[in-house]
Amino acid sequence: MLANKKNLFLLVVFLLSACQNAVSGDEELNEEKLCVSDGAFTQFNFKQYEVRVFGPNDIAKADIWEGPVCIINKKNKSSCSQDLSLIKAIKYSEESHTLLVSVFSGSTQKVIELDLDSCKT
């Protein structure tokens, strides 16, 4: 009887460790987990980066977004986001390897430069 309990215990330990390895293994990251925000977004692609700008004013032909801006690095499966609002335009700068985000408030407009890997301004 003791041998059966010992075998059962070893089997449970083996199965638990196998499950842990399956969960923490080298599985591909799900892009939905990388950029989490509710609602519709417009997607832009620049080199290895996918930029999602959330809250378009018109899904078919957006020209203003409520934000935020989320950047996914498709090469290393990382992402970052910046909580910007009233976005007018998104452009990629080859020179500085940054994302140029044009935002406005009333009659004031400015361009914010975001690092593509960290989303820092």
Secondary structure by P-SEA (a helix, b strand, c coil): caaaaaaaaaaaaaaaaaaaaaaacccccccccccccccbbbbbbcccbbbbbcccccccccccccccbbbbccccccccccccccccbbbbbccccbbbbbbbcccbbbbbbbccccccc
